[in-house]
Amino acid sequence: MKKITFFTVLCLSVCLYLSCEKDDSTPGTSENDTLTQDSTTNPIDTTSNGDQDLLNGFIIDTIGHFGYDFSAGEPDTVDMDNNDGGVINWYPISYDAGVITYPQWDSVLWWRNDQIDTVNWQNQIKNYGQLDVTSISSISTQWDTIIDPLFVGNVFGAACHDGYVLFEVIEVMDMWEAVVKYKFSSTNSF
């Protein structure tokens, strides 16, 4: 009798626990949801899972380790040399532990585009910090010498093979990917 009572209580407890568990299928309730945008001021549709959405001239897409061609609006999977850079999880230039305060091989990601500079093989990127990406009308070509990671909310300007890109980091994901809101220009003016 004690075994049946114990089993019954255990089953009821499990049923009660499962019925009270949070439903992660509701948008905006998952602990992995990092976007809390006000749809009236900045309507970002993150339900498209990588589809490109037009937003005031900006495109939202996922950039990854194997590269992204901003002028084409997609990664070039046929000729990766056409890509303007890629996402990596190690510091994009020679690592100097005295200068770099972020751990390598960890959850921090960087944008690397050193293949753009075919003379010195230096990254050509500038971090503008956390500001409204639409407030920038041109980017400086005085590139950062210490490259900052892709932190959510930070805005970056970078050189491309055939122009420049201005992007805001929307989400940093596992598997060396980040969701960005970007605009490409053939000049450094946007």
ZIVEN-V599680 format. One line per field, one symbol per residue. psi: psi as a letter, one per 20 degrees, with the letter a starting at -180 (. if undefined). Layout:
psi: ???
This chain:
psi: ghggggggggghggggghhiqpoiippjiqiioipmqoihhmnpojiiliqpppoliqqprpqahjrpohhikrpoigniiiqjarprjqpirppohhgpjqqrkbjpqqppkiihnjgilqqnqppjaorohiipiqqqjnqqhopqrnqpiqpqqqqrhkbqqpqpogqprrklqqpqorpqqirjq.
